[in-house]
Amino acid sequence: MALLLLFTVLAAAAVVASSLLLRWNEVRYSRRRGLPPGTMGWPLFGETTEFLKQGPSFMKARRLRYPPTPSHAPVRAAAVASAFRRHPCSALSSHAMNGTERNATELCHAVPGAASSDQSFGGKYGSLFRTHILGCPTVVCMDPELNRRTLASEGAGFVPGYPQSMLDILGPNNIAAVHGPLHRAMRGAMLALTRPSMIRAALLPKIDAFMRAHLHGWAGRRVDIQEMTKEMALLSALRQIAGISAGPLSDALKAELYTLVLGTFSLPINIPGTNYSKGLQARKKLVAMLRQMIIDRRSSGCAQDDMLDALLSGNEGTRAKLSDDQIIDLLIALIYSGYETVSTTSMMAVKYLSDNSKALEQIRKEHLDIRKGKSPGDALDWNDYKSMTFTKAVIYETLRLATVVNGLLRKTTQDVEMNGYVIPKGWRIYVEINYDPFLYPEPMVFNPWRWLEKGLESHPHFMLFGGGSRMCPGKEVGTVEIATFLHYFITQYRWEEEGNNTISKFPRVAAPNGLHIRVQDY
């Protein structure tokens, strides 16, 4: 009897303690009035576990849970009246004039200029909710117009707000972390290294030669396409950046890079054995290797005609010379982003084409038509790449569905009004970019033909490569690498999946047990 009573007391205490812990974040962060609806989860961890496990389903469930709240309508009557005066026809054609706050809010979203200030954004209320993820209080935004304006508003209440683990591991001079003059200098250097004229004259010939060699001799083999695309992306990036070929140095870099990548997707808890701690150690080793590489390059006195030479000399239009620490962090960013994006997109493009015979037939025809005008030994040129219309559609759709970056983060530098809610200074805004059903009908379906619609790539809400001044500077060279890989893979081989291949897509895309295919000559 005493044991039963003790057990009951302990169970009750556990329930009370859990309830208090769950309320801690609510009490801590919800004192401010005017916050969006939502829940904050556990202390420190928040709702990070659910966010990382559920991915897009996490956002969708909360979007349905927190419907539009008319009481937070941000539109003032004067602004609405002004909007009607400026755009009477467009306003009247879409909205009934019954004077309600709901219609006023919808009008503000539909009519340009109806917002009451530069810091006020219009949109759908159900697309905003608060949570606590990756160690930070965060507002998730799934409204495309709100997202576009948020990404374009750096310096007007927003700065990059990447997770602390990513900032620590990629370095203080990482292009994603810096802003102002240093960001302009580093972005300018990266754009100079990856501009179309550089790709056409210097990078594409190297990429073409590498892809031919990498894909040679796959026929008759059982291949783990995940491992092969990882190796392909890393070696291709290292060759372009510093002229490094397969060998002990590339193997050492690969081992540390993989650990570093895992660390950037972790909670910033520096305890031995955690992914974050391992990621910090991997960064130290990478920095040491890259610093030695810079010393060796300077002492050799030999020009290598690669990105490292351009950065060290300030040639190729890289503007102001960067410090060694800045160059090292820029190199880590180049290797990191190229490795993750190119490898994952290449692997998943193969997967999606395996599952969609119509898309495979169309992309293969496009590449066989390119080969018709060439002898077997002829390399791809810039005009060939520019003609790969459907290939780019496949790449964009793969990026959208199985992207390395499902969302973008910004940090508020002051209290900011969004949809009538007030987002406190220091909070993160998570901009969800890939699954909006209004921009992408049937968003979970692989449909590369959607990208052939006129104007979709130039749509103001197209954010696969980021937005505003943070648009990915290496997007073109990454697309060239994936397109070249697909060209030689599709024209030389046919394949079938083997084994029990499973794909996890959040927080990063991966095949936990590999993605195995049986490859034969085409």
N, C-alpha and C positions, 0 to 999 in steps of 0.2 A: 504493500500500500504506500509506504514511504517512497519507494522507488518510482511508483507511478506518479505520485505527487511531484517529485523532483523533476521527472521527465516533462510533466505538464508545465511546470514553472519555467524550465529551460526553453521549451518550445514557445511559450508565450513571450519570453524575453527575446528570443530570436526574431519572432514576428515583429515585436515592438522596435527592436534595433534596426531591422531591415526597413521598416516603415520610416523611421527617423532618418536613416541614411538616404533613402530615396527622396525624402523631403529636403535634404540638405542643399542640393543644387537648386531646387525650386526656390527655397528661401533666400539663398545667396544671390541668385541672378534675377529673380522675379520681383524684386522690390520696386524696380522702375516701372512706372505706368506707361502704357502705350506699346508694350512689346507684342510681337505677333503671338498667336497661339502656339502651343507645343509643350513638350516635356523635356527635362534636362537630364534624367537618368541618375546614375550613381555618382558620388564624389570622385573627382579625378578622371574616371573612365567614361563618365557620362553614358551615352548610347553608342559608343565607338564599336563595340562588339556587334550589335545589330546592324549598324551602318556598313561595316566591312563584310559581314556575312550575307546580307540581303541585297546590297547594292541598289539598283533601280527600284526594286520592290519596296525598300525602306521609304523612298521618296513617294512612290505612288500611294502607299497605304496612308501616309500622313496627309497627303494632298486630299484624299477622300475624307479623312477624319476631321480636317479643319476646313469647313466650307467657307465661302465668302461671308464677311462680317460687315454688313452695311453701316454699322455704327462707327466704323473707322474710315468712312469716306473722306478722302483728303481734299476734295474739290470744293472750293468756295463758290458761293452763288455768283459773285462778281466775275470769277474766272469763267464760269459756265456761260453767263450772259455774254461775255466778251467773245467766247468761242462761237456762240450762235451768230453773233454779229459778223464775225469774220468768215464763217463757213456755214451759212444757214442751210444750203441745199444738202451738203453731205451729212450734216447733223440730222436734219429732219428725215432724210431718207432711211436712216438706220435706227432712230430712237423715237419712241413715243414721248410727247411733251406733257408728261403728267406731273412734273415737278418733284418727283421722289428723289431721295439721295442716291438710290441704286442707279437710276437713269442718268443722274448727273455724273456719277463715277464712270459709268460706261462711256458717256460722252467724252469725258476727259481722256480716256484711253483711245478713243477713236479719232478725236480731232486734235491736230497739232496745236501746241501752244496753250492748252488748257490747264497745265500744271501751274500751281501757285508760286513756285520758286525753282531755282536751279537745283536745289537739294531735294525736291519732291518728285517722286516717280509715280506714274499711273500704271495700272495693271489689274490682274485678276487676283482677288484676295486669297482664293484657295491655293494659290501658287507660292505662298510664303508661310513658313513655319520656323519656329526656333527649336534648337536641339543643342546638345553638347557632344562634340565629336573631336577626336584627335587632340584632346587636351584643351579645347577652346570652346567657349560659348559661340554658337554659330547660327546664322539664319540661312536656311536653304531657300533658294529662289529658282522657280521653274517657269517664270514668265519670260518669253523671248525678248520682248521689248525692254523690260526691266534689266535683263541680263546684258543686252547690248549697251544700254546706257551706263550700267555699272562698269563694264569693262572699258568704256570710253572715257570714264571720269577720273582717271588717275590724276592726283594733284588737286582734286575737288572733293575731298572727303574720303578717297579710297587710295590704298597702296597695295602692292602684292601681299597676300596674307597666307603664304604657304605654311604647312605644318612645321612646328619647331624642329622635328626630327629631320625633315628635308633640308631646312636652312642650315642646321648644324653640320650635317653630313656632306652636303654639296659645297659648303664653304661660304665665308662672309662675302666673297666677291662673285658668288654665283649670280648669273644674269637675272635669275628669277627673283633674287632678293634685293638687289641694288635698285636705286632709282635716281632721278635727277641727272646731272652731268655724267656720272660714272656709268649709269645705265645707257645713256646715249653713246658714250665712247665704246662700251663693250658690245652693244648691239650693232653699232657701225662697223666694228671689227668683224663680227660674225657675218653681217650682210655682205661685206666686201669679199669674204672668203667663199661665200655660197651664192653670189649673184649669177644670173643666167650666163653671162659671158665667161665666167670662170668655169661653170659646169660644162658648157659647150666645148671650151678649148682644153681644159685640163682635167676636170673630174670625171666626165663621162667616159673618155678613153680608158682611164684607170679602172672605173667601175665595170665597164664592159669586159676588159681583160680578166679582172678578178672573178666575175660571175662565170665566165666560160670555164676557168680552171676549177672553181669550187664545185660546179655541177658536173664535171667530167666523171664518167664511170659509175653513175648511179644505177644504171640498168642492171636488173637481176638481183638487186639488193633489197633487204628490208631496212628501211630508213626511219629513224626518229626525226621527223621533220622539225620538231621543236628544237632539238639539239643542233641540227644542221643549220637552221636559220639563226640561232643564237651565235654560232661560230661564224657564220657568214656575215652577220651584221657587225660583230666586233672586229673581225679581221679587215673587213672593208673600211670601217671607220679608222682603224689604226693605220692602214696603208695611206689613206688620204691625209690624215692628220700629221703623221710623223714617219711615213715610209716603213712601218714595221710589218714584217711578214710573219707567217706562222713559225713559232719557235719558243724557246724558254721564256723570253720576255712577254710575248703575247699570252702564254699560258699563265704566267704569274699575274698579269693584269686582269685576265679573265676571272681567276679565282677571287681576287679582291673586289672586282666590280660586281660580281653576283652577290657577294655579301653586303656590299654597299647599297645595292638596289633594295634588298630586303629591309635594310635599316631605315630607308627613307619612308617606308610604309609601316612604321611602328610608332608606339607611344614613346615619348622622350623620357624613358626611365633608365638611367645609366647604372644598371646593376649588371655585374659580370654574368654573361650567359644570355642576356636579352639581345634581340635583333638590333636594337638601338646601340647598345654597347659594342657589339660586333661590327656594326656599320661604322662607328667612330674609329675603331681600330683599323678597319679596311681603308678608311680615308687617309689615315696617317701613313699607311704603307704605300698607297697610291701616290700621295704627295711626294714621298721620298723618291719613288721611282721616276716620277715626272720631273722632279727637280734635278735628278742625276742626268736625265735625258737632255735637259736644257744645258747643263754644264758640258756634257759630251758634245752636243751640237756646236756650242760656241768654240770649244777647243779644237774641233776638227777643221774649222775654216772652210768646209766644203758646202756648197749650196745643194740642197736636196729637192728643191722645187715642190714643197709641200706646205701645209697650213702652218706648221710650227716655224718654218723659215720666215713666212710672211709675217707672223706675229712678232718674232724676235727682231726682224729688220724694220718693221713698219711699212714694208712694201705692199703691193697689191691693194693700195687704197685703204689700208687698215687705220688710217688717220694717226692719232697720237699714239706713241709707243706706250704699251702697258707695262706695269711692273711684273716681276717674275711671279709674285703671288697671284696677281690678277690673271696672268696667262695660265697658270696652273689650274685655277678654278674655272676658267673658260674652257680649257681642255677637258676637265672632268665633266663639265656640262655637255660639251660636244659628244664625248664618248658615251655618257650616260643616256642622253636623249636619243642618239642614233642607235645605240644598242637596244634599248627598250622598244622604241617605236618601229624600227625597221624589222627586227626579228619577230615581234608579235604580229605585226600586220602581215608580213609574208607568210607566217605559219597559218594564221586564220584565213587568209585569202585562199590558200590551198584547201583548207577545211571547207569553207563555204562553197568553193567551186566543186569540190567532191560531192557536196550535197545538192548541187543545182546544175543539172546537165545542160539546161538551156543556156545558162550564163557561161559555162565552160565551153560550149560549142561556139558561142559568139566571140569570146575572148580569144579562143584558139584561131578562129578564122581571121581575126584582126592581125594576129602576129604572123600567121602563115602568109598573109598578103604582103606583109613587110618583107619576109624572107624571099618572096618571089623575085624581087628586083635585086637580089644579092647572091653572091657566090657563098659557099659554106663558110669561108674564112672571113667574110666581111663583117666588120663591127657595126653596131648601131651608131647612128649619128643623131644630132639634135633634131633634124626634121623627122626622123623615125619616131623619136620620143613624142614630139608634138602631135603626131598623127594617132597616138594611142588613146583615142577618145573613150572607148568602152573600158579600157584598162584602168584609166584614171577613175572612172565611175565605180569600178570594182574596188579600187583602193580606198576611195572616199567612203563607200558604204561599209567596208571592213573596218576602217578607222572609227566610223560612227558606232557600229554595233559592238566591236571588240577593242575599244580604244584603250591605250595606256592611261589616258587622262579622261575620266568620266565627267569631271567637273573642274572648274577653276575657282581659286580662292582669292578673295580680296579682304583687306583689313580696313576697318573704319578709323580714320584719324580724328574724327569729330562725330558728334551725334548727327545721324543722317535720317531723314524721313523717307520711307519707302511705303507706298500704298497706304499712307495715313498712320503707319506704325513708326515708332522712333527706335532706331537701332543704335545702341550706345557706342560711344567711342571705345575702340579696342576689340570689338567683336569681329568675327569673321563672317563674310558672305560667301556661301558656296553656290556658285553659278552652275546649275545643271544644264548641259549643252546638247545632249545627243538624243533624247527620247521624247521630245515634245510632239504629241500627236497632231497638233495643228500645223507644225512645220514638216513633220515626217509622218504622213498617214501610215497606220499599221507599223509603229516604230520598232517593234521587235522582229519584224520580218526582213530578211535579206533581200533587198530590191535595188540592185545597182542602176536599173533603168530610171529611177527617180532623179539621178544626177544628170540625165540627158535632157531633162526639161530645161527650157531656155531660162537662164537667169538664176537657177537655183544655187550655183556655186558663188555667184556674186550677190546673193540675197543678203540684206543687212543683218540677218540673224544667223548667217553661216559662221560657226565658231569652232569648227573642228581643229583649227590651228591656233586657237586663242582669239584675242580681239584687241583693238586699239593699238597702243604703242607696244603691247606685249605679244603681238602676232609672232608666231614662231619664225625666226629668221632662217631656219634650215629646212622649211617645209618643202621647197622645190627639190633640193638635193636628196632628201629622204624619199620623195615620190619617184625620183629618177632611179634610185637604188632598187626600190621594190618593183618598179615596172621592168627594169632590166633583168632582175631575178625571174620574174614571171615569164618574160619573153623566152629565155633559154630553157626554163623548166617545162613550159607548155609546148614549145615546138619540138623538144627532144624526147619527152617522156609522156607516158600515160601511167596512171597509178590507181591503186585501190587501198582503202583503209584496212588495217588488220588489228585484231585484238579489241579489248574493251577500252576505247579511248574516251576519257571524260575531260571536259573543259570547265574550269572555274573562271569567272569573269570579273570578280570583285574581291579585293581592291585592285588586283592586277590580273591580267589574263594569263592563264597558265594551264598546261596539261599536266596534272600531278604525277601521272604515270607515263608521261610521254605521249606523242601523237605519231603512231607508227603507220607507215604506208609501204606497200609492195610496189616497187618501181620497175617498169619495163620500157623498152624503146617504143617510141610512137610509130 
